[in-house]
Structures are given as C-alpha cells and as structure tokens.
C-alpha cells in the first residue's frame, strides 16, 4: 500500500509524518534514514494489531442547510437518471465540437 509522507526540514533535521497516520513520525539528520524510520514504524503499527480500520456511517439530518448535502441522493431511485446522464454527455460533446470548429 502506498502512503503519502510529509517531509520537512528545519535546522538541519528532517521530520517525516505519514499523512493518513499523523501519530507516525520520525526525526533525523539524514533524509533517507528518516523515510526508512517512518516506513518501519508504520509497518509495525499496522501489522502488530495495534489498529483496526473500520468504516462508519454518519446519519445526517434531513435538512442540513447545506444545499449540496440537502439535494444529495434525490435521484437514487429515478429509473431515468442514467438516460439523463447519457443525454448530458452527448450535449457536452456537441458543444465541445461546435467550440472546436469556431
């Protein structure tokens, strides 16, 4: 698995932190060494049954005052939704073609 590591340097010392696991960090004067240290720490952390990754659902109220969230899922049971998406894509291709022709 690939993880992003945030690597910074201050006062001739490197700090490496795993973006998704901020508690995993290492300090050293050598860049390669600090990367290897944080890689080892993350491996041990994830494989020695210290953590468990779970998915959770957060139930939202029906009205959130966020227009994007309030409209989310409106078309989930609409049998014509896929047809609408096809029509939108075709229309966009038409517009792109007209714009390319000038």
Secondary structure in CASP SS format (residue, H / E / C, confidence):
PFRMAT SS
TARGET T0000
AUTHOR 0000-0000-0000
METHOD secondary structure of the structure
MODEL  1
X C 1.00
X C 1.00
X C 1.00
X C 1.00
X E 1.00
X E 1.00
X E 1.00
X E 1.00
X E 1.00
X E 1.00
X C 1.00
X C 1.00
X E 1.00
X E 1.00
X E 1.00
X E 1.00
X E 1.00
X E 1.00
X C 1.00
X C 1.00
X E 1.00
X E 1.00
X E 1.00
X E 1.00
X E 1.00
X E 1.00
X E 1.00
X E 1.00
X C 1.00
X C 1.00
X H 1.00
X H 1.00
X H 1.00
X H 1.00
X H 1.00
X H 1.00
X H 1.00
X H 1.00
X H 1.00
X H 1.00
X H 1.00
X H 1.00
X H 1.00
X H 1.00
X H 1.00
X H 1.00
X H 1.00
X C 1.00
X C 1.00
X C 1.00
X C 1.00
X C 1.00
X C 1.00
X C 1.00
X C 1.00
X C 1.00
X C 1.00
X C 1.00
X C 1.00
X C 1.00
X C 1.00
X C 1.00
X C 1.00
X C 1.00
X C 1.00
X C 1.00
X H 1.00
X H 1.00
X H 1.00
X H 1.00
X H 1.00
X C 1.00
X C 1.00
X C 1.00
X C 1.00
X C 1.00
X C 1.00
X C 1.00
X C 1.00
X C 1.00
X H 1.00
X H 1.00
X H 1.00
X H 1.00
X H 1.00
X H 1.00
X H 1.00
X H 1.00
X H 1.00
X H 1.00
X H 1.00
X H 1.00
X H 1.00
X H 1.00
X H 1.00
X H 1.00
X H 1.00
X H 1.00
X H 1.00
X H 1.00
X H 1.00
X C 1.00
END
